[in-house]
């Protein structure tokens, strides 16, 4: 880096890891809220987790782009 600034930790994390971690955490957090005692469907929880994981990867990419332009 020409400016001597260190690369932020979130810049070094692969986007796939960000997506998978976010997918897992959100799915496990949302599933108990959406399912009844007898209903163990994971579809809606996985859908919400997937959408959130993709959004997290997009936000990380936008932050990396902003960082690259300001370095």
C-alpha positions in Angstrom: 0.0 0.0 0.0 1.4 3.3 -0.9 -0.2 5.3 1.9 1.1 3.1 4.6 -2.4 2.3 6.0 -3.1 -1.2 7.1 -5.7 -3.3 5.3 -8.8 -3.7 7.4 -9.6 -7.2 8.7 -12.9 -7.3 6.8 -11.0 -6.7 3.6 -8.9 -9.8 4.0 -11.9 -12.2 4.7 -13.0 -14.0 1.6 -16.6 -13.1 0.4 -17.6 -16.8 0.4 -16.7 -17.1 4.1 -18.7 -13.9 4.9 -21.7 -15.4 3.0 -21.5 -18.8 4.7 -21.0 -17.5 8.2 -23.9 -15.0 7.8 -26.1 -17.7 6.2 -25.5 -20.0 9.1 -26.0 -17.5 11.9 -29.1 -15.9 10.5 -30.7 -19.3 9.6 -30.1 -20.7 13.1 -31.4 -17.4 14.7 -34.5 -17.2 12.6 -35.5 -20.8 12.5 -36.9 -21.0 16.1 -38.9 -17.8 15.4 -40.5 -19.2 12.3 -41.2 -22.8 13.3 -43.8 -24.2 15.7 -43.1 -27.1 18.0 -44.4 -29.7 15.4 -43.2 -27.8 12.4 -39.5 -28.3 11.5 -39.4 -26.8 8.0 -36.1 -25.2 7.3 -37.0 -23.7 3.9 -38.1 -20.2 5.0 -35.2 -20.0 7.4 -32.7 -21.0 4.8 -34.2 -18.5 2.3 -33.9 -15.6 4.7 -30.3 -16.8 5.6 -29.3 -17.0 2.0 -30.7 -13.6 1.2 -28.9 -12.1 4.2 -25.6 -13.9 3.2 -25.8 -12.6 -0.3 -26.5 -9.1 1.0 -23.5 -9.3 3.4 -21.2 -10.3 0.5 -22.5 -7.4 -1.6 -22.0 -4.9 1.3 -18.4 -6.3 1.8 -17.7 -5.9 -1.9 -19.0 -2.3 -1.8 -16.9 -1.5 1.2 -13.8 -3.0 -0.5 -14.4 -0.9 -3.6 -14.8 2.2 -1.4 -11.6 1.4 0.4 -9.7 0.8 -2.8 -10.8 4.2 -4.2 -9.8 6.0 -1.0 -6.4 4.5 -0.5 
